[in-house]
């Protein structure tokens, strides 16, 4: 049977897990106690970050889940073969041609066989990628798969749909954070009576419940008109809230919830905050700052000098890392050139870390071994990737230093504007 256990797949997953943990500063999993892979399970997640989303979900599973992805990715035979090996099967949408929708029958039939074998499935029920902090309308694909399967087994499979929320405070950032939250499972058998009376109504009910459950797990900015203002509010207020008992995800959700409550119950206050946020951004833009710059607690001059001193002392290691990592960097840039959508930036980074960097570590170590001796080759084999990774961190620290210096200069040069800014960005009552 297709998509069975694969040792090669496990080896790839092993290296992917290492690289993904190096790519992110922190990966936070919440609600993993809600996963019971002894039952037939379908994971239903929001989809913000290309292949990174499946990687993060994959790492929370003990078994090898099978993913369903849009069919247009499978057009080229070579790509289709790779996707199949990676346990990904196609789902056809109307945009793929009405004549192709019938092909879903085979995918849905195979999904049923996999679930009966207790092989987890994973879908992205929004139907397309959405980089924004919001949830698109959930489609019926999961209902169309799981309800008929349960009905064919007289609703005795005990299959569960597990809503999943993925959140990135900095979606395209390197060495940033990622949150993956698993909600309480939806038991498909609970829809038995409704399905026997009206299958379409049951499918819609399951879809609506899933959509509502997913909204509870993510940062959902539904108010598109003020989307940018909501993001600014998160940038300014979530870090302060997250230093308490809440993490950054909870803090971000609290900011959004507070603004939503104002919008519905106290529109004058909401409008006042929106106006304040826009004034704050105007002030920041004049100083070439952004909402991501830490203006609430600017770094002191002493801290900036110490930061600069550390970067200066560690510069030789950084230069060594970048010089010896020049070919992986070129390979990464070339690979990135094949993708126009920025959503693929983190994916290309991780893929480069899995294949391009190790390849050049081996090649360059062999060259060193031929030029000198085996001891130098062994040392280089470990030093090259370690110093290259340190150099990546150094670059992030250097960018951070520049931003701190800009904020410090702004505070000292325009103290009145800074105090005005602090008053504008704060949300009342949080």
C-alpha positions as a Python dict, from the first residue, in 0.01 Angstrom:
ca = {
    (1, 'X'): (0, 0, 0),
    (2, 'X'): (119, 354, -74),
    (3, 'X'): (247, 582, 200),
    (4, 'X'): (344, 302, 438),
    (5, 'X'): (628, 335, 691),
    (6, 'X'): (961, 425, 530),
    (7, 'X'): (1303, 406, 692),
    (8, 'X'): (1439, 658, 441),
    (9, 'X'): (1160, 896, 535),
    (10, 'X'): (1258, 860, 902),
    (11, 'X'): (1620, 944, 820),
    (12, 'X'): (1512, 1261, 638),
    (13, 'X'): (1285, 1349, 930),
    (14, 'X'): (1579, 1306, 1171),
    (15, 'X'): (1791, 1562, 984),
    (16, 'X'): (1495, 1791, 921),
    (17, 'X'): (1423, 1801, 1294),
    (18, 'X'): (1783, 1904, 1370),
    (19, 'X'): (1787, 2175, 1103),
    (20, 'X'): (1446, 2310, 1202),
    (21, 'X'): (1560, 2347, 1563),
    (22, 'X'): (1869, 2533, 1442),
    (23, 'X'): (1655, 2756, 1220),
    (24, 'X'): (1430, 2872, 1505),
    (25, 'X'): (1535, 3024, 1833),
    (26, 'X'): (1245, 2849, 2006),
    (27, 'X'): (981, 2599, 1891),
    (28, 'X'): (697, 2580, 2141),
    (29, 'X'): (450, 2289, 2126),
    (30, 'X'): (130, 2317, 2328),
    (31, 'X'): (-157, 2072, 2373),
    (32, 'X'): (33, 1762, 2261),
    (33, 'X'): (-163, 1567, 2523),
    (34, 'X'): (-460, 1600, 2285),
    (35, 'X'): (-290, 1375, 2028),
    (36, 'X'): (-384, 1008, 2046),
    (37, 'X'): (-234, 830, 1746),
    (38, 'X'): (-395, 501, 1851),
    (39, 'X'): (-711, 650, 1701),
    (40, 'X'): (-756, 744, 1334),
    (41, 'X'): (-647, 1108, 1340),
    (42, 'X'): (-676, 1397, 1096),
    (43, 'X'): (-479, 1709, 1183),
    (44, 'X'): (-639, 2030, 1055),
    (45, 'X'): (-404, 2327, 1063),
    (46, 'X'): (-391, 2683, 940),
    (47, 'X'): (-133, 2729, 664),
    (48, 'X'): (96, 3032, 686),
    (49, 'X'): (447, 2924, 597),
    (50, 'X'): (482, 2687, 298),
    (51, 'X'): (669, 2364, 387),
    (52, 'X'): (765, 2484, 735),
    (53, 'X'): (408, 2426, 859),
    (54, 'X'): (413, 2054, 769),
    (55, 'X'): (765, 2017, 913),
    (56, 'X'): (652, 2155, 1248),
    (57, 'X'): (344, 1932, 1253),
    (58, 'X'): (546, 1630, 1144),
    (59, 'X'): (782, 1668, 1439),
    (60, 'X'): (497, 1644, 1688),
    (61, 'X'): (388, 1303, 1556),
    (62, 'X'): (526, 966, 1658),
    (63, 'X'): (401, 802, 1339),
    (64, 'X'): (459, 917, 981),
    (65, 'X'): (155, 1130, 886),
    (66, 'X'): (32, 1159, 529),
    (67, 'X'): (-35, 1512, 405),
    (68, 'X'): (-283, 1626, 144),
    (69, 'X'): (-166, 1914, -76),
    (70, 'X'): (-303, 2107, -373),
    (71, 'X'): (-282, 1908, -695),
    (72, 'X'): (-107, 2169, -910),
    (73, 'X'): (217, 2092, -723),
    (74, 'X'): (211, 1740, -872),
    (75, 'X'): (210, 1841, -1240),
    (76, 'X'): (573, 1743, -1312),
    (77, 'X'): (630, 1364, -1281),
    (78, 'X'): (962, 1404, -1097),
    (79, 'X'): (806, 1637, -841),
    (80, 'X'): (506, 1406, -806),
    (81, 'X'): (738, 1113, -730),
    (82, 'X'): (921, 1313, -462),
    (83, 'X'): (591, 1429, -310),
    (84, 'X'): (465, 1071, -294),
    (85, 'X'): (789, 961, -125),
    (86, 'X'): (740, 1241, 128),
    (87, 'X'): (393, 1100, 206),
    (88, 'X'): (201, 1378, 30),
    (89, 'X'): (-101, 1306, -190),
    (90, 'X'): (-293, 1546, -418),
    (91, 'X'): (-628, 1716, -362),
    (92, 'X'): (-797, 1878, -660),
    (93, 'X'): (-980, 2210, -639),
    (94, 'X'): (-1218, 2383, -879),
    (95, 'X'): (-931, 2604, -997),
    (96, 'X'): (-753, 2284, -1107),
    (97, 'X'): (-1038, 2219, -1348),
    (98, 'X'): (-1386, 2082, -1283),
    (99, 'X'): (-1299, 1778, -1494),
    (100, 'X'): (-1027, 1686, -1242),
    (101, 'X'): (-1245, 1694, -932),
    (102, 'X'): (-1333, 1329, -983),
    (103, 'X'): (-968, 1243, -912),
    (104, 'X'): (-1034, 1333, -548),
    (105, 'X'): (-1235, 1013, -514),
    (106, 'X'): (-913, 810, -525),
    (107, 'X'): (-739, 1039, -275),
    (108, 'X'): (-1037, 1024, -40),
    (109, 'X'): (-1065, 645, -76),
    (110, 'X'): (-697, 604, 1),
    (111, 'X'): (-733, 842, 296),
    (112, 'X'): (-998, 609, 434),
    (113, 'X'): (-765, 310, 407),
    (114, 'X'): (-488, 500, 582),
    (115, 'X'): (-714, 609, 867),
    (116, 'X'): (-835, 254, 916),
    (117, 'X'): (-472, 152, 952),
    (118, 'X'): (-427, 427, 1215),
    (119, 'X'): (-192, 624, 990),
    (120, 'X'): (-243, 995, 1072),
    (121, 'X'): (-360, 1236, 802),
    (122, 'X'): (-294, 1609, 783),
    (123, 'X'): (-484, 1871, 583),
    (124, 'X'): (-485, 2247, 554),
    (125, 'X'): (-860, 2308, 535),
    (126, 'X'): (-836, 2674, 434),
    (127, 'X'): (-761, 2539, 87),
    (128, 'X'): (-468, 2771, 21),
    (129, 'X'): (-171, 2940, 181),
    (130, 'X'): (-242, 3247, 394),
    (131, 'X'): (61, 3435, 538),
    (132, 'X'): (-156, 3679, 735),
    (133, 'X'): (-251, 3641, 1100),
    (134, 'X'): (-604, 3533, 1018),
    (135, 'X'): (-804, 3226, 926),
    (136, 'X'): (-957, 3190, 582),
    (137, 'X'): (-1295, 3011, 555),
    (138, 'X'): (-1251, 2641, 626),
    (139, 'X'): (-1348, 2418, 333),
    (140, 'X'): (-1538, 2087, 338),
    (141, 'X'): (-1252, 1852, 245),
    (142, 'X'): (-1216, 1698, 591),
    (143, 'X'): (-1592, 1645, 625),
    (144, 'X'): (-1599, 1482, 281),
    (145, 'X'): (-1324, 1244, 385),
    (146, 'X'): (-1399, 1144, 740),
    (147, 'X'): (-1780, 1131, 758),
    (148, 'X'): (-1829, 874, 477),
    (149, 'X'): (-1543, 666, 615),
    (150, 'X'): (-1702, 661, 961),
    (151, 'X'): (-2043, 586, 809),
    (152, 'X'): (-1899, 289, 618),
    (153, 'X'): (-1777, 151, 952),
    (154, 'X'): (-2104, 228, 1134),
    (155, 'X'): (-1925, 513, 1319),
    (156, 'X'): (-1708, 271, 1517),
    (157, 'X'): (-1364, 387, 1398),
    (158, 'X'): (-1338, 650, 1674),
    (159, 'X'): (-1171, 887, 1430),
    (160, 'X'): (-1081, 1235, 1553),
    (161, 'X'): (-1016, 1568, 1387),
    (162, 'X'): (-753, 1765, 1580),
    (163, 'X'): (-755, 2141, 1516),
    (164, 'X'): (-405, 2290, 1499),
    (165, 'X'): (-291, 2650, 1522),
    (166, 'X'): (50, 2764, 1398),
    (167, 'X'): (182, 3108, 1492),
    (168, 'X'): (503, 3292, 1401),
    (169, 'X'): (578, 3624, 1577),
    (170, 'X'): (815, 3693, 1286),
    (171, 'X'): (702, 3471, 1002),
    (172, 'X'): (997, 3524, 768),
    (173, 'X'): (1260, 3582, 1035),
    (174, 'X'): (1563, 3359, 1084),
    (175, 'X'): (1632, 3249, 1443),
    (176, 'X'): (1284, 3361, 1550),
    (177, 'X'): (1011, 3162, 1732),
    (178, 'X'): (732, 2927, 1629),
    (179, 'X'): (422, 2814, 1822),
    (180, 'X'): (224, 2499, 1738),
    (181, 'X'): (-96, 2447, 1940),
    (182, 'X'): (-309, 2132, 1931),
    (183, 'X'): (-670, 2177, 2035),
    (184, 'X'): (-905, 1922, 2187),
    (185, 'X'): (-1008, 1661, 1928),
    (186, 'X'): (-1344, 1666, 1754),
    (187, 'X'): (-1495, 1317, 1774),
    (188, 'X'): (-1650, 1239, 1437),
    (189, 'X'): (-1889, 984, 1590),
    (190, 'X'): (-2068, 1274, 1760),
    (191, 'X'): (-2210, 1360, 1416),
    (192, 'X'): (-2360, 1017, 1355),
    (193, 'X'): (-2724, 1106, 1413),
    (194, 'X'): (-2704, 1426, 1210),
    (195, 'X'): (-2522, 1249, 925),
    (196, 'X'): (-2784, 973, 907),
    (197, 'X'): (-3056, 1240, 885),
    (198, 'X'): (-2882, 1484, 651),
    (199, 'X'): (-2522, 1421, 532),
    (200, 'X'): (-2480, 1772, 388),
    (201, 'X'): (-2596, 1937, 709),
    (202, 'X'): (-2359, 1716, 913),
    (203, 'X'): (-2067, 1807, 685),
    (204, 'X'): (-2139, 2178, 729),
    (205, 'X'): (-2175, 2141, 1107),
    (206, 'X'): (-1840, 1963, 1133),
    (207, 'X'): (-1680, 2226, 911),
    (208, 'X'): (-1817, 2510, 1128),
    (209, 'X'): (-1707, 2347, 1452),
    (210, 'X'): (-1358, 2293, 1313),
    (211, 'X'): (-1337, 2654, 1195),
    (212, 'X'): (-1442, 2786, 1536),
    (213, 'X'): (-1196, 2559, 1717),
    (214, 'X'): (-910, 2668, 1490),
    (215, 'X'): (-986, 3037, 1551),
    (216, 'X'): (-941, 2977, 1923),
    (217, 'X'): (-584, 2853, 1869),
    (218, 'X'): (-437, 3127, 1651),
    (219, 'X'): (-396, 3502, 1640),
    (220, 'X'): (-697, 3579, 1423),
    (221, 'X'): (-711, 3935, 1288),
    (222, 'X'): (-1046, 3916, 1110),
    (223, 'X'): (-1074, 4294, 1075),
    (224, 'X'): (-899, 4336, 738),
    (225, 'X'): (-965, 4711, 724),
    (226, 'X'): (-739, 4764, 1027),
    (227, 'X'): (-503, 4471, 975),
    (228, 'X'): (-182, 4679, 981),
    (229, 'X'): (-293, 4865, 1292),
    (230, 'X'): (-356, 4535, 1472),
    (231, 'X'): (-9, 4410, 1376),
    (232, 'X'): (150, 4732, 1506),
    (233, 'X'): (-42, 4694, 1831),
    (234, 'X'): (92, 4341, 1872),
    (235, 'X'): (449, 4453, 1799),
    (236, 'X'): (428, 4725, 2064),
    (237, 'X'): (225, 4557, 2338),
    (238, 'X'): (277, 4180, 2317),
    (239, 'X'): (646, 4188, 2424),
    (240, 'X'): (550, 4375, 2741),
    (241, 'X'): (266, 4132, 2821),
    (242, 'X'): (478, 3828, 2738),
    (243, 'X'): (727, 3914, 3011),
    (244, 'X'): (464, 3820, 3269),
    (245, 'X'): (286, 3486, 3299),
    (246, 'X'): (180, 3479, 2934),
    (247, 'X'): (385, 3367, 2635),
    (248, 'X'): (403, 3571, 2316),
    (249, 'X'): (115, 3381, 2153),
    (250, 'X'): (-117, 3443, 2449),
    (251, 'X'): (-6, 3805, 2465),
    (252, 'X'): (-71, 3857, 2094),
    (253, 'X'): (-416, 3701, 2122),
    (254, 'X'): (-492, 3924, 2421),
    (255, 'X'): (-401, 4236, 2221),
    (256, 'X'): (-628, 4130, 1935),
    (257, 'X'): (-913, 4034, 2171),
    (258, 'X'): (-890, 4371, 2351),
    (259, 'X'): (-910, 4563, 2025),
    (260, 'X'): (-1198, 4345, 1904),
    (261, 'X'): (-1390, 4413, 2223),
    (262, 'X'): (-1336, 4787, 2176),
    (263, 'X'): (-1448, 4766, 1815),
    (264, 'X'): (-1778, 4601, 1911),
    (265, 'X'): (-1851, 4773, 2245),
    (266, 'X'): (-1664, 5102, 2255),
    (267, 'X'): (-1610, 5226, 1902),
    (268, 'X'): (-1490, 5576, 2005),
    (269, 'X'): (-1206, 5423, 2209),
    (270, 'X'): (-1121, 5189, 1923),
    (271, 'X'): (-1108, 5476, 1674),
    (272, 'X'): (-892, 5677, 1915),
    (273, 'X'): (-639, 5392, 1942),
    (274, 'X'): (-630, 5340, 1567),
    (275, 'X'): (-562, 5711, 1520),
    (276, 'X'): (-291, 5695, 1787),
    (277, 'X'): (-126, 5397, 1619),
    (278, 'X'): (-113, 5580, 1287),
    (279, 'X'): (41, 5887, 1452),
    (280, 'X'): (297, 5661, 1621),
    (281, 'X'): (397, 5502, 1292),
    (282, 'X'): (434, 5847, 1139),
    (283, 'X'): (677, 5940, 1418),
    (284, 'X'): (870, 5617, 1372),
    (285, 'X'): (896, 5654, 996),
    (286, 'X'): (1050, 6000, 1035),
    (287, 'X'): (1324, 5837, 1245),
    (288, 'X'): (1356, 5540, 1008),
    (289, 'X'): (1225, 5308, 1276),
    (290, 'X'): (954, 5042, 1259),
    (291, 'X'): (697, 4894, 1495),
    (292, 'X'): (938, 4605, 1561),
    (293, 'X'): (1201, 4832, 1716),
    (294, 'X'): (1201, 4820, 2097),
    (295, 'X'): (1109, 5178, 2180),
    (296, 'X'): (940, 5106, 2513),
    (297, 'X'): (1265, 4999, 2682),
    (298, 'X'): (1553, 5139, 2477),
    (299, 'X'): (1899, 4997, 2535),
    (300, 'X'): (2139, 5214, 2733),
    (301, 'X'): (2458, 5351, 2583),
    (302, 'X'): (2658, 5117, 2807),
    (303, 'X'): (2466, 4813, 2682),
    (304, 'X'): (2521, 4921, 2322),
    (305, 'X'): (2896, 4964, 2378),
    (306, 'X'): (2922, 4620, 2540),
    (307, 'X'): (2722, 4472, 2253),
    (308, 'X'): (2959, 4635, 2004),
    (309, 'X'): (3260, 4509, 2198),
    (310, 'X'): (3131, 4152, 2186),
    (311, 'X'): (3071, 4174, 1811),
    (312, 'X'): (3419, 4315, 1758),
    (313, 'X'): (3592, 4047, 1965),
    (314, 'X'): (3399, 3768, 1789),
    (315, 'X'): (3448, 3911, 1439),
    (316, 'X'): (3740, 3677, 1346),
    (317, 'X'): (3524, 3370, 1415),
    (318, 'X'): (3245, 3526, 1211),
    (319, 'X'): (3472, 3601, 916),
    (320, 'X'): (3600, 3243, 924),
    (321, 'X'): (3242, 3115, 930),
    (322, 'X'): (3122, 3332, 643),
    (323, 'X'): (3430, 3272, 425),
    (324, 'X'): (3398, 2897, 462),
    (325, 'X'): (3022, 2917, 418),
    (326, 'X'): (3035, 3121, 98),
    (327, 'X'): (2938, 2831, -127),
    (328, 'X'): (2634, 2728, 83),
    (329, 'X'): (2532, 3096, 81),
    (330, 'X'): (2560, 3109, -299),
    (331, 'X'): (2362, 2785, -325),
    (332, 'X'): (2093, 2925, -97),
    (333, 'X'): (2069, 3246, -304),
    (334, 'X'): (2045, 3049, -628),
    (335, 'X'): (1775, 2823, -489),
    (336, 'X'): (1584, 3120, -351),
    (337, 'X'): (1583, 3274, -698),
    (338, 'X'): (1342, 3004, -817),
    (339, 'X'): (1070, 3134, -584),
    (340, 'X'): (897, 3469, -617),
    (341, 'X'): (669, 3435, -316),
    (342, 'X'): (845, 3536, 12),
    (343, 'X'): (657, 3257, 192),
    (344, 'X'): (926, 3020, 61),
    (345, 'X'): (1218, 3206, 225),
    (346, 'X'): (1211, 3001, 550),
    (347, 'X'): (1153, 2681, 351),
    (348, 'X'): (1456, 2745, 130),
    (349, 'X'): (1665, 2819, 439),
    (350, 'X'): (1569, 2489, 601),
    (351, 'X'): (1614, 2289, 279),
    (352, 'X'): (1956, 2452, 233),
    (353, 'X'): (2045, 2354, 587),
    (354, 'X'): (1939, 1995, 522),
    (355, 'X'): (2115, 1943, 188),
    (356, 'X'): (2335, 2229, 63),
    (357, 'X'): (2527, 2300, 385),
    (358, 'X'): (2602, 1930, 465),
    (359, 'X'): (2711, 1870, 105),
    (360, 'X'): (2966, 2150, 114),
    (361, 'X'): (3081, 2052, 464),
    (362, 'X'): (3174, 1710, 325),
    (363, 'X'): (3326, 1845, 1),
    (364, 'X'): (3530, 2116, 170),
    (365, 'X'): (3647, 1877, 444),
    (366, 'X'): (3770, 1632, 180),
    (367, 'X'): (3959, 1912, 8),
    (368, 'X'): (4120, 2014, 339),
    (369, 'X'): (4210, 1649, 400),
    (370, 'X'): (4380, 1621, 61),
    (371, 'X'): (4567, 1949, 109),
    (372, 'X'): (4683, 1882, 465),
    (373, 'X'): (4610, 1565, 663),
    (374, 'X'): (4326, 1372, 819),
    (375, 'X'): (4344, 1551, 1155),
    (376, 'X'): (4285, 1891, 993),
    (377, 'X'): (4001, 1748, 788),
    (378, 'X'): (3834, 1610, 1102),
    (379, 'X'): (3869, 1942, 1284),
    (380, 'X'): (3743, 2134, 983),
    (381, 'X'): (3443, 1899, 949),
    (382, 'X'): (3315, 2024, 1285),
    (383, 'X'): (3450, 2381, 1280),
    (384, 'X'): (3307, 2479, 943),
    (385, 'X'): (2932, 2428, 1022),
    (386, 'X'): (2972, 2550, 1384),
    (387, 'X'): (3142, 2877, 1285),
    (388, 'X'): (2904, 2926, 992),
    (389, 'X'): (2606, 2893, 1226),
    (390, 'X'): (2770, 3132, 1471),
    (391, 'X'): (2821, 3377, 1185),
    (392, 'X'): (2448, 3362, 1110),
    (393, 'X'): (2377, 3451, 1472),
    (394, 'X'): (2642, 3725, 1458),
    (395, 'X'): (2465, 3880, 1160),
    (396, 'X'): (2138, 3884, 1356),
    (397, 'X'): (2311, 4037, 1660),
    (398, 'X'): (2473, 4303, 1438),
    (399, 'X'): (2136, 4399, 1289),
    (400, 'X'): (1994, 4417, 1640),
    (401, 'X'): (2277, 4647, 1749),
    (402, 'X'): (2205, 4887, 1463),
    (403, 'X'): (1837, 4899, 1558),
    (404, 'X'): (1922, 4958, 1926),
    (405, 'X'): (2154, 5243, 1830),
    (406, 'X'): (1885, 5408, 1617),
    (407, 'X'): (1635, 5389, 1905),
    (408, 'X'): (1891, 5517, 2154),
    (409, 'X'): (1974, 5814, 1930),
    (410, 'X'): (1603, 5892, 1883),
    (411, 'X'): (1535, 5889, 2259),
    (412, 'X'): (1827, 6118, 2334),
    (413, 'X'): (1778, 6355, 2042),
    (414, 'X'): (1398, 6382, 2055),
    (415, 'X'): (1288, 6299, 2412),
    (416, 'X'): (955, 6478, 2377),
    (417, 'X'): (866, 6285, 2062),
    (418, 'X'): (968, 5962, 2232),
    (419, 'X'): (744, 6030, 2533),
    (420, 'X'): (457, 6113, 2298),
    (421, 'X'): (521, 5789, 2111),
    (422, 'X'): (507, 5580, 2429),
    (423, 'X'): (168, 5731, 2511),
    (424, 'X'): (34, 5661, 2163),
    (425, 'X'): (128, 5295, 2135),
    (426, 'X'): (-7, 5170, 2466),
    (427, 'X'): (-352, 5007, 2475),
    (428, 'X'): (-569, 5097, 2771),
    (429, 'X'): (-652, 4830, 3029),
    (430, 'X'): (-384, 4575, 2930),
}
